[in-house]
Each structure stands twice: as C-alpha cells, then as structure tokens.
Amino acid sequence: MYQFSWTQFENRLARALMRAGDRVHIVLIPEVSTEYMTQYLHYAVSDTAIVCELRLSPQTRNVLSAYKSSAISTMVNQGWQQSNENEVYSRHLLLPTYSSAYASLTAQSIHILRDFLQISEPTSLTYYAWRAPEELEDGRYYSAEEVDELDVGEDPLEVDLGIEMASRRPELL
C-alpha cells in the first residue's frame, strides 16, 4: 500500500498555493468526530496576499494542555495573529513573495496539523477548494458585455494535494 508522507503533502500544498490565482480558497478539514468539525485551515488567495486561517473548536480551546499553549505561543512568534474570537488565528503572506515564504507557511501548517491538532497522517484530511466569482467594483459602471465577461468562478475546484476532496463545501465560520 502506498504511504503518503507529511513531506509529500507539504510539497504539494506549497505548489498548490504558489499556483493558486486570485479568489482561490483551499480548506483543509480533519476527519475527526463531529463535535470537533469546526476545526480547519483555510487559505484565501488574492492578488496581493494569502491569508491562512486556523479555526479551533471551542472544545479544543477549553482543554488546551501546556503543550498546546506552548504551540500557540510559537505560532504567535511566527507571525500568527489571534482574532477577536479566541478560536481563530491567522497568518498573512503578502504577494508576490519568494518560494521560501510559501515553504515556511506550509511547514507551519503541517506542524499545526500534525503536532497541534494531532492528525496522524495526511490521508486523515480532506480538502475543499473553489475559485470565487469575480465581483463588480463599487462605483464603476459595467456594460452588459463586461458583466457577461466576469469570471463566474469554479466550485468545486480540483487541486492536486494527494488527498480526497470533501463531498461538499464546509460551513466556514
């Protein structure tokens, strides 16, 4: 049976993020019990940045061990910011950037998945990806032809991560 390693997954994730265009979203979802289903990593790509958001379930936050508290401190030291909601941490990567910055972001993501969320292997994850529709700019007039030419997006969007795509788009909080 073929083993899919964390290193292989990390490389595919970095490549997918480097190739992702404007308005692409990739969500990594742990296959865990339903009470923890609100945990995920969400990458939102724009022309100017990638925002990676880690959402922890309230149950995870309530039972944080000393190790997990230390892991959160490490995340904050690596540039992750806690939002007003205690369960959401985000990291912004301005674009364009070097491939080493993508590698750093994906290495941090793997550390979170494997060591913090205790996901045993990449195949215990599913993903869901989509490219959001192009939006009209506020205050600009569009002809009917220009409206027709707007990108309608793609949902779902297949991404070569080496793991299965979830059957439906997750409810992001």
Backbone torsions as a table, in degrees:
resi	resn	phi	psi	omega
1	MET	NA	137.8	-177.5
2	TYR	-73.3	127.7	176.2
3	GLN	-96.2	131.5	178.8
4	PHE	-108.0	111.7	-172.6
5	SER	-86.5	163.9	175.8
6	TRP	-62.3	-36.5	179.6
7	THR	-63.7	-43.6	177.6
8	GLN	-62.6	-42.5	179.3
9	PHE	-64.6	-43.1	178.9
10	GLU	-58.6	-44.1	179.2
11	ASN	-63.7	-41.9	179.2
12	ARG	-67.2	-39.2	178.9
13	LEU	-64.4	-45.1	178.7
14	ALA	-60.1	-44.5	179.3
15	ARG	-63.2	-42.3	179.8
16	ALA	-62.9	-41.5	179.7
17	LEU	-68.1	-37.9	178.3
18	MET	-65.4	-33.0	-178.0
19	ARG	-88.8	-14.3	-176.2
20	ALA	-66.5	137.5	178.7
21	GLY	-96.1	-175.0	179.2
22	ASP	-57.3	138.8	174.5
23	ARG	74.5	15.3	178.0
24	VAL	-88.6	136.6	177.2
25	HIS	-122.8	134.1	174.6
26	ILE	-129.2	126.0	-179.8
27	VAL	-118.7	127.7	174.7
28	LEU	-100.5	126.8	-171.8
29	ILE	-123.0	117.2	175.6
30	PRO	-67.7	140.2	174.9
31	GLU	-88.1	87.5	-179.2
32	VAL	-129.4	179.3	-177.5
33	SER	-59.5	154.8	-172.9
34	THR	-61.5	-26.7	-179.4
35	GLU	-68.4	-17.6	179.2
36	TYR	-108.8	14.3	-172.9
37	MET	-67.2	-8.7	179.1
38	THR	-82.0	0.1	177.8
39	GLN	-81.2	134.1	175.9
40	TYR	-167.1	163.4	168.0
41	LEU	-112.9	127.7	-176.9
42	HIS	-123.3	122.8	175.8
43	TYR	-105.7	122.9	176.5
44	ALA	-116.4	118.8	-175.4
45	VAL	-105.1	133.4	172.9
46	SER	-126.3	-177.1	177.0
47	ASP	-67.1	-22.8	-172.6
48	THR	-112.3	-13.1	-175.7
49	ALA	-163.9	161.3	165.0
50	ILE	-114.5	128.7	174.8
51	VAL	-111.5	122.1	176.8
52	CYS	-107.0	127.4	-176.7
53	GLU	-121.3	127.0	174.5
54	LEU	-103.8	121.7	176.5
55	ARG	-111.1	122.9	176.1
56	LEU	-101.0	147.0	175.9
57	SER	-73.4	151.6	176.8
58	PRO	-56.2	-33.7	179.5
59	GLN	-63.2	-39.8	178.9
60	THR	-64.7	-44.9	179.8
61	ARG	-62.9	-35.8	-177.2
62	ASN	-72.9	-22.8	-177.8
63	VAL	-114.2	31.5	-179.2
64	LEU	-63.3	126.6	176.1
65	SER	-83.4	174.0	176.3
66	ALA	-60.6	-37.4	178.9
67	TYR	-62.7	-46.2	-178.2
68	LYS	-66.9	-36.4	175.8
69	SER	-62.3	-40.1	177.0
70	SER	-65.4	-39.5	179.0
71	ALA	-63.7	-39.9	177.7
72	ILE	-64.7	-41.4	176.9
73	SER	-59.7	-41.2	177.8
74	THR	-62.9	-43.4	178.4
75	MET	-59.0	-45.3	-179.6
76	VAL	-62.4	-40.2	177.9
77	ASN	-65.8	-23.8	179.3
78	GLN	-91.2	7.0	175.2
79	GLY	104.8	2.8	176.4
80	TRP	-76.8	140.6	-179.9
81	GLN	-118.0	139.2	177.8
82	GLN	-87.0	132.9	178.7
83	SER	-81.5	-177.8	177.8
84	ASN	-60.8	-30.7	174.8
85	GLU	-83.2	130.7	-177.4
86	ASN	-60.7	-24.3	-172.8
87	GLU	-89.0	0.1	-175.5
88	VAL	-119.2	127.7	175.8
89	TYR	-123.6	143.0	-179.2
90	SER	-136.3	155.0	177.1
91	ARG	-134.4	130.6	-178.9
92	HIS	-108.0	132.6	177.3
93	LEU	-122.4	109.2	-178.4
94	LEU	-71.2	141.5	-179.7
95	LEU	-113.5	150.6	-3.8
96	PRO	-72.3	159.3	-179.6
97	THR	-147.8	175.2	179.7
98	TYR	-79.5	155.0	177.6
99	SER	-61.6	-28.1	178.5
100	SER	-65.7	-28.8	177.1
101	ALA	-70.8	-38.9	174.4
102	TYR	-62.5	-43.9	-179.7
103	ALA	-61.4	-40.2	178.4
104	SER	-64.7	-45.2	179.5
105	LEU	-62.5	-43.8	-179.2
106	THR	-70.9	-34.8	175.9
107	ALA	-62.9	-41.7	176.5
108	GLN	-63.5	-39.5	179.0
109	SER	-62.5	-43.7	179.6
110	ILE	-64.1	-42.0	177.5
111	HIS	-58.5	-43.8	179.3
112	ILE	-62.6	-48.1	-177.6
113	LEU	-64.9	-48.4	-172.9
114	ARG	-78.0	-48.4	-170.5
115	ASP	-96.1	-34.1	-177.6
116	PHE	-88.1	-51.4	179.3
117	LEU	-85.7	-6.3	175.7
118	GLN	58.3	44.1	173.2
119	ILE	-80.8	122.7	-171.7
120	SER	-70.6	-35.2	-178.0
121	GLU	-155.3	156.2	-178.1
122	PRO	-57.3	-32.4	-178.7
123	THR	-70.2	-4.4	172.7
124	SER	-85.9	5.9	177.9
125	LEU	-111.5	153.9	163.7
126	THR	-122.8	167.9	176.7
127	TYR	-133.9	159.6	168.8
128	TYR	-138.5	133.9	-179.3
129	ALA	-134.4	151.1	175.7
130	TRP	-156.1	158.7	171.6
131	ARG	-111.6	117.2	-176.6
132	ALA	-67.3	152.3	177.4
133	PRO	-63.9	149.9	175.4
134	GLU	-69.4	134.1	-176.4
135	GLU	-100.7	153.2	175.0
136	LEU	-72.0	139.5	176.7
137	GLU	-78.5	134.4	177.8
138	ASP	-62.8	138.2	175.1
139	GLY	80.4	4.7	179.7
140	ARG	-111.4	139.0	176.5
141	TYR	-85.9	135.5	177.7
142	TYR	-119.5	133.9	172.6
143	SER	-76.3	165.6	178.3
144	ALA	-59.7	-37.3	179.4
145	GLU	-65.8	-41.5	179.3
146	GLU	-65.1	-38.7	177.6
147	VAL	-64.0	-42.1	179.0
148	ASP	-63.8	-27.8	-177.8
149	GLU	-85.4	-7.5	178.9
150	LEU	-63.7	141.6	179.0
151	ASP	-68.2	125.9	-179.1
152	VAL	-83.2	-3.6	-179.9
153	GLY	83.1	-173.7	179.0
154	GLU	-148.9	123.6	-177.3
155	ASP	-147.0	109.9	5.0
156	PRO	-82.3	165.6	177.8
157	LEU	-118.4	121.3	179.3
158	GLU	-77.1	134.5	178.9
159	VAL	-131.4	136.3	-177.9
160	ASP	-83.6	85.6	177.6
161	LEU	-105.7	-9.1	-178.7
162	GLY	81.4	8.2	176.8
163	ILE	-126.0	166.7	-177.3
164	GLU	-74.7	148.9	173.6
165	MET	-83.2	138.8	176.1
166	ALA	-64.9	153.9	-176.1
167	SER	-73.0	-20.3	178.9
168	ARG	-150.0	161.3	-180.0
169	ARG	-67.2	131.7	-179.1
170	PRO	-71.8	155.1	174.3
171	GLU	-82.3	104.5	-179.6
172	LEU	-85.7	138.1	-178.6
173	LEU	-98.7	NA	NA
